[in-house]
């Protein structure tokens, strides 16, 4: 704790949980229907004049007291969620709840293990070593997968006058990840083209307590009763998940051999890698790639010209799309970080205090007592106006030059972007891969096209993006 932090006034945490049971129901309706997620957290921040406050968050009240949380929405207090000596992450990954282990082969997987549990280090170490061993395959595999995306994009634009990007992106992401871990194309297996569909249902059934369908002809209370009152059962997607598991299990022989050497069961390791590939990676890319195209598309032709010049110059001078060429593209890299800042693919972080702990916002200190639940809403923390100038605006070169140090306040990966993921923390093991793939997507796009036009909207998870036109490269 710095001397300036120690001088901040100690303030009671404002807010309350309302009436028993009914307070949680009211907050849940505000979260899903009356205010929306962003409005829910902003309104309370403004009402309490504090970036640290108490509230109920979904799914409550049936998982009480876990739904009674202390909310953090500023960049200074948020990192307490990454301090594993102060907080316990046991069973906290999706939010304040944990889906049934039926969805994961009966195992508590690595994302739900606390760092104090011995198996956490074993599994995460396996993830990190596997990704390190596959490092040289990242670029060629992704370039192959994204080439097919562009082929389908141009075909749809030619036939229909528009192309729905999200489905194309999902197919590309699954193809890349499957070939990365399984060393073959999904088309060579019994999954064929069904992988993304199976994973979409699998992810939805686990995240349902955080999702609102927005169906116009279904009353809110009916949707709330069906989606948010009790966990959705596993049995409707059991056969789909078994198909995914069987194919991964048969195809990941060398990786599962390494897992066995570490004392892990082959099936447990396989379920963990399906989660890494299918939930963490595919699920993240499902949100991130459309967000990247949405923000770059909305920025317009001026940014497109700047990216085109930077990308083509670096590729020409380095003789291809290489790591050295990518490292010369400071604007391209900044655009990826800015997308992750303004539109993080994972909005929530949750943990339980291991002990009484003092946290700090910009202007106050707060006491969080042992066993209280801490809940960070990342889209506000990474738009902290005391850290980022014009935080609600997409500024493409926000992280260029000396300002690159601001990436330490980009928290999308369950850690500071300036930190490296280790076996001793809960930071995403594939965080550097996601940033790399975002950069590669922009590079490949602007090697082929000069500019493009899109329409965009909202989906259950992330942005809906439809291409209206692309202008092929002229130089």
N, C-alpha and C positions, 0 to 999 in steps of 0.2 A: 504494500500500500504506500503510495507516495505521500509526501507531507501535505500537498495540496488536497488530496483526497481525505486525509485525516481531519482537515479543517471544515469539511462540508457538514452542514447541520444534519443531525439524525432525525428523520421524519417518520412518523407512523405511515405504514403503507395504506393509501386511501382505497376506498371501494369496499364492497361487501358482497355476500353471496345471496342476499334476499331471503325470502321465506324458505324453510325446508321444502324440498321437492319442487315447489312451484317456482322458486327463484331460478333453479337450473333449467326448468322448462322454458321460462321467459327468455333467458339468455340464449338458449338453443334456438328458439324461434327468431330472435334478433339476429343471430349468427347466420342462419340459413335463409331467412325469408324477409324479415322486416328491414334489416339494415345491410345484409350481405357481410361477407367476412371482413373486408377492408373497413367498411363503415362501422362494424361492430367494435373493432379495436380503436379506430380513430375517434369515435364519439366518446368513448370512455376516457381516452387520453385527454381529450379536450375538456370533458366534464370535470375530471379530477385535477386538471392542470398538472399532470404527472405522467412520466413515461414508465413508471412502475406502479402497478395497482392490482387490486383483487377482482376476479371475475370468475364466473362459471364458463367452462368451454365444453364443446361436445366431446363424447356423446351424452354425458350426464342426463338425468340424475342417477342412472342405474349403475354407474361405475363410481359413484361417490364413495370416499371423499376425493378420489383422484381428479375429478372434474373441477374441484375447488382449487384454483391455482393463483399464483402470483405472476402476472403478465409483465414481460419486459419488451419494450418497443423502441429502445434507443441503442446506439452503437457502443456506448460505454458499459452499460450494465449487461448487455447480451453475452459477452464472453464468459461469464460465470458458468454458462451451460457447457463450456468446453473444459472446465477445470475439474478433472477427474478425481482430484484429491478432495474436492469440496462437494461434488454432486455424484449421485448414483444413477446410472442409466439402465438398471435392471428392468427389462420388459418395456422400455420406452423407445419407440422408434417412429411409429405412425402418428403418435399424439399421446393422449393420456391413457390410451387403451392398447391392448395387445390382441390381435386376431387369434383365433384358435390355431393351435399347432397342427390341426388337421390339414391346414393349407400348406404345411411344410413338412409333410411326412412324419408328423408326431414329434419333431425335434424343435427345441428352442434354438434358433439359428444365431449366427454371430451378431447381427445387428441388434438383437434383443439381449445379448449378454453384457453384463457390466465388465469394465476393465479389470476388476478384482477377481473375476472368475477365470481359472487357469485356461480353460478351453478357448477363451477369447483370443489370447495371444497366439495360440496354435493356429486357429482358423484364419485370423487376419494375416499372420505371417505367411500362411499358404497363399492367400489372395495376393499379397504384395510380391512374393517370389514368382508366382505364376505370371502376373502382369509384367514383371521385369523380364522374364524369360521370353515373353511374347512381343517384347518391345519392337523388334525389327519388322514385325508383321503388321503393325498398326497402319502405317501409311499405305503400303501396297494393297492391303485388303480393303481399306476404306475407299481408296480411289476406285477400285473395281466395283464396289457396292454402289458408290454414288454415281458412277457412270451409268449404271442401269436406271437410277432415279431420273437423271436428265433425259435419258431416252424416252422413258414413260411420260415425263413432264411435257416434252415437245410433242409427243404423239397425242396426248389429251388436248393440248392447246390447239393442235391442228384439227382434230376431229370435233371438239366440243366448243372451242373458243375460250375455254378456261380449264384450269387443272387444279384439283383439290390436293393441296400439298401434304396434309396430315397423313393420309393413307399412304402416299408414296414415301414419306419420311419414316413412318412406322415399319414399312416393309424393308426399307433400306437398313434401318437400325437393327432389326432382327437378323437380317441376312449377314451383316457385318459381325455381330456378336456371336452368332452361331458358328460362323466359319472361323472366328478367332479362337473359340474354346473347343470346338468339335472337329476342326480341320476338314470340313466338307460343307457343301451347300445344303440348305434345308430341303431343296428340291430332290436331293439324292436320298432322302429319308421318307419315312411314312408321314412326317409332318407336312411335307409339300409346302403349300402356301398358307397353311392354317396357323402357323406359329403365332403371328401377331394377334389373331382373333382369340386364340386360347389365352394368351398372356393378358390381353385387355380385360377379359372377363375375370381372370384370377386376381388381377390388381384391383378391379372395381369391387369385387366381393369383400376384399380386405379393407378397403378405404371407404366403404359406404357410409360410415358414421360422419365422415367429413364432407360428403358430397350432397349437393342438391340438384335434382334433375331439371327443375324448372318447367315441369309439364303444365301447360296452360289450363288443361281441362281436368286436372287432378287437384282437389283441394289440398292445401298445404298440410293440414293435420293428418290426412291419409298418407301422404308421402312420408311425413315425419314418423308416423306410427310404423310404417313398413321398413324404412331405411335406417332410422336412427334410434329406435327403441331397444331392439335386440340385435345381436350380431347376425349377419346373414350366414346361413349354413353352408358347409362345404359340399354337400352331396350333389347340388346341381352342376358343379364343374369338376367333380371327382374324375370322371373319365377323361376329360380334356387334360387335366393335370397329369394323369397317369401316362398319357401319350407323350407329353413333354418330358416327363421323367425318364421313361423307357428309352427315348431317343438320346437324351443327354447321357444317360448311364452307359449306353452301348458305345457312344462316340467319344467319351472323355477318358479313354483308358489310361493314357500316360499321366494325366493330372490326378486321377483317382489312385494310381499307383503311388504317387508322391504323398498323397493324403494318408494312405495306409502306412507308409514308412514313418509318418508322424504319430501313429497310433490312433488315427481316426477310422471310423467305419466307412466303407465305400459309399453306402447309401446316404449316410449323414453328410459326407463331403459333397455328394452330388446335389442333394437338396440345397446346401449352402451355395453352390455355384449357380444353381438355377435362380436362387434369390438374387445373387450378385448380378447375373446377366439379365434376368427377366424382370426383377423389381427395381433394384438400384439403377442398373445401367439402361435397360430398355425403357423402364418407366420414366427415368430422368430425361432420356433423349426424346421421348414422346412429348414432353413439355418443352424442353430446351430448344430443339431444332426449329419448331414452328415459331417460338418466341424470337429467336435470332433473325429469321427471315422477316417476321412481322416488324421488328424495330428497324432493321436495315431498309426494308421496303418503304416504311413510313418516312424514313429520313430523306428519301428522295434522291434525285439524280446527282446532286452535288457530292454527296457522300459516295455514291457509286463510282463517280469519276476518280475520286481520291483513292478509293480502295483498288480500283482497276490499275491505276498508275503504280501504286506501291507493290501490288502483287505481281504484276507482269514484269516490272523492273527487276525485282528480286529473283524471280524464277528464271528470267533470261540470263542474268549475271551469274547465277549459281548452277545453271545447266539443268534445272528440273525442280520438282517439288521435293525438297529435302529438308532435314531439320535445320541446316544452316540457312537455307532460304527463308524458312518460317521465322527464324530468330531475327531476321532483318525487317520483319513486317510489324512495326510497333503499333500502327493504327489498327491493323487487323486484329492484333492481340487485344488492344484496348476495347474494340467493339465487342469482343466476346466477353470480357470482364464486365463491361457496362450492361450487357444483356443479363448476365448473372446477377448483377447488382439490382437493376430496376425490376427484374422479373424472375426472381429465384425459383428454380423448379421445385424446391422443398420449402414450403412456407413456415413450417412449425418445428420447433425443437422443444423437448421436454426432459426434465430430470427431477430428482428428489434430493433435497439438501441432506448431506451426510451428517451435518453438524450445524449449530448456529453459525451463521455467516453474515458479515456486513457486506452489502454491495453498494455500488455508487452509480448514480446517473450523472448528468452534467452538473447538477446543482444541489443534489441532496444525497444523503446516505440512508440506507434502509436495513433493518434487521430482518433476515429470513431465518426462521427457527427450524431446527432439525425436523426432518420428515415432511416439511412443507413442499408442495409441488411447484416447480418453476416452469413457466411456459413462455417461450420466446416466439414472437410473431416477426419473422424475418423481413417481410416486405416493408415494414416501417423502420426496422433497425437499420437497414441498408439504404434508407432514404432519410437518414437523420440530417436535418438542415444545419446542425452545428458541425457536421463533418463534411458534407457534400454541398457545394454551391448548386443552386437550382436543382434540388434532388429529385423533383418529379419529372424533369426533362431527361430525355435520352441524349447524352452528349458523347459523341463517338470517340473523341480524343481525350476523354476525362482522365485516362490512366497513361498518357504518353509523357515521356521524359521524366522530370523530377516528380510528377504527380503519380507515377507508378507506385509510389509508396502507399498510396491510398488503398491499394488492393488488400491491405491487412484488415480493412473494414468490410470486405466482401465475404459473407459468411455462409454462402450457399451449400458448402460441403460439410457442414457440421464442424467447422473449425475456421480459423483465419486462412484466407487464401495464400498468405505469405508463409504459412507453415507447411511442413511435409507430413504426410500421413505416416503413422508408426503403429506398431503392435500395441502400444500403450495408450492409444487414444481411440476415440470413436469417429474420427474423421474418415470420410469416404475414401476407400483405398484406390478408387479409380478417378479421383478428382483431376489429376493431371491429364489422364486420357480424355476426359470430357472436354477440357479446355483445348487440347490438341485437335480433337475432332471438330469442334466449333470453328477453329481456325482453318482446318482443311476444307470444311464445307464452304467457307467464304472464298478461299483460294480457288477451289475448283469451279465455283460458280462464276467468279469474275475472270477466270481464264477463258470461259466459254461465252459469257454474256457481258455486254456493256452496261445494261440497265434493265429494269423490270418494273412491272406494276402489279399490285396485289389488292385484294380486299381482305379485311380481317374482322374477326369477331371473337366471341368467347365460347369455350367448350367447358365440359365438366372439369377437365384438367387442362388448363392452359389456353392458348390462342388457336382460333380457327383461321387458317390461311388458305386463300384461293388465288392462284396466279391468273392474271388477266392477259398479260403479255410478257414476252422476253425479247430483248434485242440482242442478236448474236454479235459476237466480237467482230469489230471491224479492223482491229490492229493488234 
